[in-house]
Amino acid sequence: MSNWSINDEKEMLFKKFIFKTFKAALNFTNSVGDLAEKEGHHPDVSLGWGYCLIMIHTHAIKGLSINDFVLASKIDLINL
C-alpha cells in the first residue's frame, strides 16, 4: 500500500490517483469497480477530469477493517 492516507475523523483510507486524461481516469475507475465486485467490498469513488479519488471503509462497522487494507493493496496493483 503506497501513498494511502487515513482520515481519522471519518475512519477511512483514501488516495487520489492522477491521470493525463478523463478517459484514463474513467478506465481506472471501471477497473476498481470490477475489482470491488469480485471482492464484494465496495469503495466510495469520486471521478473528475484527470483524477479518481478512492475512499475505503467498512460500512457495517463504520470504520476500518483488515478488508479495507487488502482492497487498497489490490487497487494499487491495477495497471495505471
Secondary structure, DSSP 8 states (H G I E B T S, - for coil): --S-EEETTTTEEEEEEE-SSHHHHHHHHHHHHHHHHHHT---EEEEETTEEEEEE-BTTTTB--HHHHHHHHHHHTS--
